[in-house]
């Protein structure tokens, strides 16, 4: 099978986020970047499992500047066969999707994997857009997948239950928790990653319709109020009048 895994670079979850340029850009000073966990832990690992079971190859793809190469090479260390970086710095999900789709066209990928979302934007947009641009079926939020030849049986969590779907390759899938188990790169994988190819391709021409105007942080949380466990009336009053949850 020929498998494509699309990966993103995101700030580590412990990073203190700040903005600059009148709150229109992320202040990258001191920011620790990682591969987006949903891409790494679930999408990439499930693709590697399929390759190990059925043969084939796994390519990881990132849309971004040269400083993303370190994150991309982690995917090679985990086990991907090759990596591609589209040399672009897009502002919109549509631009990212366009770049991925333009590369994937004609490459003959059986499955295109995404994480269900990135942990910085939480948009869950790019995977569906890529499926539309490639005219492929799209299964979102997959938590389990089994292959039988070219047919996949996929389970995904829905409101109040689990939905089971059947789809033939080629298709696009977004990975949720449960699709695979995280793998930690070992020393051999890290050393081999240095010799694996990382191909840089130019971005497709695209007139990005989106520009970032500003970001803002959520309001700071108030101080914790401790209520005597015997004073249930006060607890109920605070939940009703201040927290407004009852």
Secondary structure, DSSP 4 states (H G I P E B T S, - for coil): -EEEEE--EEE-TTPPP-EETTTTEE--TTPPEEE-HIIIIIIIHHHHHHHHHH--EEEEEEEE-GGGHHHHHHHHHHT-SEEEEEE---SSHHHHHHHHHHHHTTT--SEEEEES--TTT----HHHHHHHHHT-EEEEEEEEEEEETTEEEEEEEETTEEEEEEEESSEEEEE-TTSS------HHHHHHHTTS-EEEEEPPP-----------PPPPPPPP----TT-HHHHHHHHHHTS---
